[in-house]
């Protein structure tokens, strides 16, 4: 049975943006795609992600 792991916004952001720690996030994504692990995300993940992108857009 695959291991279940809870992810937060910082992991999901690294799948899209090149941030420090991206290699670890990408490895989690690869393991999920291979069926080795199950990723669980909180219901607020999309809202957190949108908020983070909006803040970064305003700053740059």
C-alpha positions, 0 to 999 in steps of 0.5 A: 500500500502506498504511503500517504503524505500531506502536502502544503502550498510550498510543495505545490508552488515548487512544481510550478516555480523554480524555488529553493527545495524544488528538487525535493518537491519534484521527487514527490511528484515523480513518486506520486506519478509512479504510484509509490505514494498518495498525496493529500492536500488540505481543502485550502491549498488552491486558495493559498496557492492563488494568494501566494501568486497574487502577492508575488505578482504585486511585488514584482 
